[in-house]
Amino acid sequence: MDMHVTYPVVLIIENLSNNNLQVVSIMSKPDKYIGIDNEINGGMTSIGKIIRDAWVFNLIDETETCEGWNLAGIDALLQKVNAEWDKYGCMVSQLPEPLATRHHEIYTQAIKKAKAAGWSGEHETADEEE
């Protein structure tokens, strides 16, 4: 069987009782990002946060969902976002008023959208209650 794959593949392998291995599942890892609008939890993911922060700092336009970007592009965006946050000690409270207002508006809208999609935030804050 000739199989050509252009992206990483994850094989789920089961060890049979006679120590023979059997592939039980093949999952491909996409090499392109699906876009913040297509994300799980209404975009409340690590990459979603990078994109929203990039919007806050005007690194990309708010209409840019990053759909179709490769992971190197997302990583480059992360580096730019981190450089911006470093200027303010990585604290929202240290943002100048225009950026603080923009951050509040973008995240208020994102939370509303995510809750409508079924996200509750409990997973992200579960360890804070202990």
N, C-alpha and C positions, 0 to 999 in steps of 0.2 A: 504494500500500500504506500503510495507516494503522497505525502502530505506536506505542503509548503505553508508555513505560518510566518507572518511578518511581524508578529508581536509576541510578547512573552506569554507563555502558557503555564498554567499550574495544573499538575497532574495529581489527582487523589488516588493513592495506591493502597491497596488492601493486602496485607500479608495473609496468605491462605495457610491453612493448618500444615501443609506439607512444605512450608517455607518458600513456596513459589509466590511471586508477586503478580497481582492482577490490577490493571488500571480500571478503576470503578467510576471515575468521573474526570472529564477534561473541562477546565474552566479557562477561558482566555482573559487576560488582563488587557483592557483596551489601552491603546497608546495615545489616545486623544481624550481630553476632558469633555464631559457631557454638557457642561455649562451650568451656571448657578441656578438657572430657572428649571433645570431638569434634575437637580440634586434631590436626595432623600431629605426628609425632615424640613422641607421648605427651604433648603439651602443652609441650614444650620450645621455646617460641617467645617472642618479645618480649612479646606480650600475656599468654601463660601466666605469664611471670615477674612481670608487674605484678599478676596475680591472686594468685599465691602470696605475693608480698610483702604484698599487702593482707590476706591471711589472717594472716600473721605479725604484722602490726600491729593486728589485730582491726578493720580498717576495714570488712570484710565477713565474714560467717559462712563457715566452711570448706565449708559445703554449697552456697554460692553459686558457680555456674560461669560466671556472666555471660552465659549463653546468651540470645540475643534482645536483648542490649543494643545500642544504637546506638554509633557511634564516638565521639560526644560524651561519652557516659557512660563509656566506657573511658578517654578522655582526662582526664576529671574525676577518675577513680580514680587515674590516673597522677600527677596533680598532688598528690593527697593522699599517695600512696606516697612521692613525691619529698620532700615536706615532712617526712615521718617519717624518711626516710633522712638528710636534712640534719642532723637532731638528733644523729646518731651518726657524722657525717663520712663517710657512705656506706660504712661498713666494718662487716662482720659482727663483727669482733673488738671493736668498740666498743659492741655491743648489751649491755644489762643481761642478767644471767643468764636470767631468764624468757623474754625475747625471743630470746636466743641459742639456748636449748634448743628453743623453738618453731620457729625458723628451721631448725635442724638436723633436727628431726623431719619438718617439711613437705618440705624439699628431699631428704632421704634417701628418703622415700616416693615423691616425684615422679621421682627418678632411677631408682629401681627400676621404676616403672611405665613410664617412657619406654624403658628398656632392653628391657623385655618387649615393647614395641611396635616395636622395631627401631632405636631411637635409640642412637648410640654416643658422641656428644659430639665426635667427631673434627672436624666442621665448625667447631664453636665454638672449638676449641683449635688448629686447624691453624697459625695464624700465630704461636703461642707457641713452636713448635719451631724456628723459623728463627733 
